Amino acid sequence: MVDATHISFTADDRSYFSLIKKEIHRLATEGGLIESRINELDLIVAEMTSNLFKYSDDGELLMGVFANGGNPYVELISIDNGPGMMNPSRMMQDGVSTSNTLGHGLGSMKRLSDTFELYSQIGWGTIVLSRVYSDPEKVNEKNAVIMRPIVVYKPGEKTSGDGFVYKKTDKYLKLMLADGLGHGPEANLAVNEAAAAFKIFPDYSPTETLRFIHSAVKKTRGAVINVVGYDLARRVWTSAGIGNIAARFFGPVSFKNQMSYNGIVGHNIPNTMNDQEYPAEEYNQVMLCSDGIKTRIDMARYPQMYKYDLTILAAAIYKDHARRNDDMSVIIAKVK
């Protein structure tokens, strides 16, 4: 079932921290992590929530469980609008603290995590990323295209009307971000019907994929959708979108926003549509955002971001641009 990739926990009340820890423990267990890794995850959650309480008035913790082909992992993202850090790498050393504590928090999180990154700016805040795999020895990141999603359902809902899905073959990668009309269970149903059609459509063309999905979801409330493909041999992105899913292709020196077609998949789509192509040598990354994310995004606000995991960038976009009155999605993919 296609749903939110991450659950959001507000981390500004110390009395709530034990409930956050128990819920993350439960979700990790259901996701298939082995017990010893879950115990380490508990310690990371305790440190993250403690830091959010000390240094931020509006801390947020995102947690996602990913099946990862039989080697599941948990992703934790700590987000705050606190004072930020002047020297993040120094703060990760044991014994360094700004609050008269032992200063072991960030260092212990880094040791317990299989992936650990920290991004911070003075006056902007801090993002901390931790991934814990069930079996660290089997981690394989040799894919030609890296994809990092953040999909969070609207506050007050229990399911997401946004959905992300992808398909891999030996010739191409194809991904889709869909936003069902409205939010809640009916929007989620539309997205899941679209995802099912996306998975069985045998051809590459994003435009023809959209036409096929359109026929398959006519009995639902409909959705706005963007489909992006990456041709491994030609090293070219191909994209088509209907409705207000924002698609931006960008590289080291340039970017291009894709213009989507007007319409609603499942209700009315244009008779004439064409695939748009973007060479990976110019645009090595693509970002898709649902309308739960404000799209006036200035990448210059995030200096040195190219050095960090794509999830850090997705989290920064979410931090600064999430509307929080709708389902919210940021998907970033990058050609290695």
C-alpha positions in Angstrom: 0.0 0.0 0.0 1.3 3.5 -0.9 1.1 5.9 2.0 3.3 8.4 3.8 7.0 7.5 3.9 7.5 9.3 7.3 5.4 10.0 10.4 5.9 13.4 12.1 6.3 13.7 15.9 6.2 17.0 17.6 9.1 17.0 20.1 8.6 20.1 22.3 7.1 18.4 25.4 9.4 16.2 27.5 6.4 14.2 28.9 5.6 13.1 25.4 9.1 11.7 24.6 8.5 8.2 26.1 5.4 7.8 23.9 7.5 8.8 20.8 10.1 6.3 21.8 7.5 3.5 22.2 5.8 4.3 18.9 9.0 4.3 17.0 10.1 1.1 18.7 6.7 -0.5 17.7 7.0 0.7 14.1 10.6 -0.5 13.8 9.6 -4.0 15.1 6.7 -4.2 12.7 9.1 -3.1 9.9 11.4 -6.1 10.5 14.4 -4.6 12.3 16.2 -7.1 14.6 16.0 -6.5 18.3 19.6 -5.5 18.9 19.3 -2.7 16.3 16.0 -1.6 17.7 17.7 -1.2 21.1 20.3 1.0 19.5 17.5 2.9 17.8 15.9 3.6 21.2 19.1 5.3 22.3 19.2 7.4 19.2 15.6 8.5 19.7 16.3 9.4 23.3 19.3 11.6 22.3 17.4 13.3 19.5 14.4 14.2 21.5 16.6 15.4 24.4 18.5 17.7 22.0 15.3 19.0 20.4 14.0 19.9 23.9 17.2 21.6 24.9 17.9 23.7 21.8 14.6 24.3 20.1 11.1 25.5 20.9 9.5 23.8 17.9 11.4 20.6 17.3 10.1 17.9 15.0 11.1 14.3 14.5 10.3 12.4 11.2 10.5 8.6 11.3 10.2 6.3 8.3 10.6 2.5 7.8 11.8 1.3 4.5 11.7 -2.4 3.4 14.9 -2.0 1.2 14.7 -5.3 -0.5 14.7 -7.5 2.6 17.2 -5.4 4.6 14.9 -2.9 6.3 16.1 0.3 7.8 14.7 3.1 9.9 15.3 6.7 9.0 15.1 9.4 11.7 15.2 13.1 10.8 15.5 15.7 13.5 14.4 19.2 12.4 14.6 22.4 14.5 14.5 26.1 14.0 16.9 26.7 16.9 20.1 28.8 17.0 22.1 26.5 14.8 25.8 25.5 15.2 28.9 27.5 14.3 31.0 24.3 14.0 28.9 21.2 13.6 31.8 18.8 13.1 33.3 19.9 16.4 30.0 19.5 18.2 30.0 15.8 17.2 33.1 15.2 19.3 32.7 13.6 22.7 33.0 16.1 25.6 31.9 19.2 23.6 28.7 20.7 24.8 26.9 24.1 25.0 24.6 23.2 27.8 26.8 22.0 30.6 26.2 18.3 29.9 28.7 15.5 29.3 28.6 16.2 25.5 28.2 12.6 24.4 24.9 13.0 22.6 25.8 13.6 19.0 28.9 11.4 19.2 26.8 8.4 20.5 24.2 9.0 17.8 26.9 8.9 15.2 28.4 5.7 16.5 25.1 3.9 16.7 23.9 5.0 13.2 24.9 3.4 9.9 24.4 6.7 8.2 24.7 9.9 10.2 24.8 13.5 8.9 24.2 16.9 10.5 23.5 20.1 8.7 23.3 23.4 10.5 23.3 27.2 9.9 23.5 29.9 12.5 20.1 31.5 12.9 18.4 28.9 10.7 18.5 25.7 12.7 19.7 22.2 12.5 18.8 18.9 10.7 20.1 15.6 11.9 19.8 12.4 9.8 20.3 8.9 11.2 19.7 5.6 9.4 19.8 2.2 11.2 19.8 -0.9 9.0 18.7 -4.3 10.3 22.0 -5.8 8.7 24.6 -3.1 8.1 26.9 -5.6 6.4 24.4 -5.9 3.5 24.0 -2.2 2.8 24.3 -1.6 -0.9 24.2 1.9 -2.3 25.5 1.1 -5.8 22.4 2.2 -7.7 22.8 4.4 -10.8 20.2 6.8 -9.4 19.7 7.6 -5.7 16.1 8.4 -4.6 15.2 10.0 -1.3 11.5 10.7 -0.5 9.8 12.5 2.3 6.0 12.1 2.3 4.1 13.3 5.4 0.3 13.2 5.8 -1.7 16.3 6.7 -1.7 17.0 10.5 -4.8 15.3 12.0 -5.0 12.6 9.3 -4.0 9.0 9.6 -3.2 8.3 5.9 -1.6 10.3 3.1 -3.3 11.6 0.0 0.1 12.0 -1.6 2.0 8.9 -2.8 5.4 8.1 -4.2 6.2 4.9 -6.1 9.0 3.8 -8.5 9.8 1.0 -10.9 13.2 -0.3 -12.0 14.2 -2.3 -15.0 17.7 -3.1 -16.5 17.1 -0.2 -19.0 15.4 2.5 -17.0 14.1 3.9 -13.7 10.7 5.4 -13.6 9.2 7.2 -10.6 5.8 8.9 -9.9 4.5 11.4 -7.4 0.7 11.6 -7.2 -1.5 13.8 -5.1 -5.1 12.6 -4.8 -7.7 15.3 -4.7 -8.3 16.5 -1.2 -6.8 14.4 1.6 -7.6 11.4 3.8 -8.7 7.9 2.8 -10.4 8.7 -0.5 -7.4 10.7 -1.7 -5.2 7.7 -0.6 -7.4 5.3 -2.5 -7.0 7.4 -5.7 -3.2 7.4 -5.2 -3.1 3.6 -4.7 -5.2 2.9 -7.8 -2.8 5.2 -9.7 0.2 3.3 -8.2 -1.2 -0.1 -9.2 -1.7 1.1 -12.8 1.8 2.6 -12.8 3.4 -0.6 -11.8 1.8 -2.8 -14.4 2.2 -0.4 -17.4 4.9 -2.0 -19.5 6.3 0.9 -21.5 8.7 3.7 -20.6 7.0 6.9 -21.9 5.8 9.1 -19.0 3.1 10.6 -21.2 1.7 7.1 -22.2 2.0 6.1 -18.5 -0.3 9.0 -17.6 -2.8 8.1 -20.2 -2.9 4.5 -18.9 -3.3 5.7 -15.3 -6.1 8.1 -16.4 -8.2 5.1 -17.7 -7.5 3.1 -14.6 -8.5 5.7 -11.9 -11.8 7.0 -13.4 -13.8 5.6 -10.6 -11.8 7.5 -7.9 -11.8 11.2 -7.1 -8.7 11.6 -9.3 -5.2 12.9 -8.8 -2.6 15.2 -10.1 0.5 13.3 -11.1 4.1 13.7 -12.4 6.0 10.8 -13.9 9.8 11.0 -14.4 11.9 8.4 -16.2 15.6 8.0 -16.4 17.1 6.2 -19.4 20.3 4.4 -18.2 21.9 4.1 -21.6 21.1 7.6 -23.0 21.5 9.3 -19.6 18.5 11.4 -20.1 15.5 12.3 -17.9 12.1 12.2 -19.5 9.1 13.7 -17.7 5.4 14.6 -18.1 3.0 16.0 -15.5 -0.7 16.8 -15.2 -1.8 19.2 -12.5 0.2 21.0 -9.8 3.0 18.7 -9.0 6.1 20.9 -9.2 9.1 19.3 -11.0 12.5 21.0 -11.0 15.6 19.6 -12.8 18.8 21.1 -11.7 22.6 20.6 -11.9 25.7 22.3 -10.7 25.1 25.6 -12.6 21.6 25.6 -14.0 18.0 24.5 -13.3 14.7 24.3 -15.2 11.2 24.1 -13.9 8.9 21.8 -15.9 5.6 23.1 -17.1 2.8 20.6 -16.3 -0.4 20.2 -18.3 -3.7 21.4 -16.9 -6.2 18.7 -15.9 -6.9 16.0 -13.4 -5.9 12.4 -14.0 -9.0 10.3 -13.9 -11.3 13.1 -15.0 -9.9 15.3 -17.8 -6.5 15.3 -19.4 -5.2 17.0 -22.6 -5.6 15.2 -25.9 -2.1 16.2 -26.9 0.8 15.7 -24.6 4.5 15.3 -25.1 7.4 13.9 -23.1 10.0 16.5 -22.0 13.7 15.5 -22.0 16.5 16.8 -19.8 20.1 15.6 -20.3 21.7 14.3 -17.1 25.0 16.0 -18.0 23.3 19.3 -17.4 20.7 18.3 -14.9 21.9 15.5 -12.6 19.0 16.0 -10.1 15.3 16.2 -10.1 13.0 17.4 -7.3 9.2 16.7 -7.2 7.0 18.5 -4.7 3.2 18.2 -4.1 1.2 21.4 -3.5 1.7 20.9 0.2 5.1 22.4 -0.3 5.5 26.1 -1.3 7.5 26.1 -4.5 9.4 29.4 -4.3 12.5 27.5 -3.4 15.9 29.3 -3.4 18.6 26.7 -3.5 21.2 29.4 -2.6 19.8 29.3 1.0 21.5 26.0 1.5 25.2 26.5 1.1 27.4 23.4 0.8 24.3 21.2 0.5 25.8 19.2 -2.4 28.1 17.5 0.2 25.2 16.0 2.1 22.8 13.1 1.7 19.8 14.0 -0.5 17.5 13.4 2.5 19.1 16.4 4.2 18.1 18.6 1.2 14.6 17.1 1.2 14.3 17.8 4.9 15.5 21.4 4.5 12.9 22.0 1.8 10.2 20.5 4.0 11.4 22.5 7.0 11.2 25.9 5.2 8.4 25.3 2.7 5.8 22.8 4.2 2.3 24.4 4.3 1.1 22.0 7.1 -2.5 22.3 6.0 -2.2 19.5 3.4 -0.3 16.3 2.7 3.4 17.2 2.0 5.8 15.6 -0.3 9.4 16.2 -1.4 11.1 13.6 -3.7 14.7 14.1 -4.8 16.5 11.8 -7.2 20.1 12.2 -8.4 22.3 10.5 -11.0 25.6 9.3 -9.6 
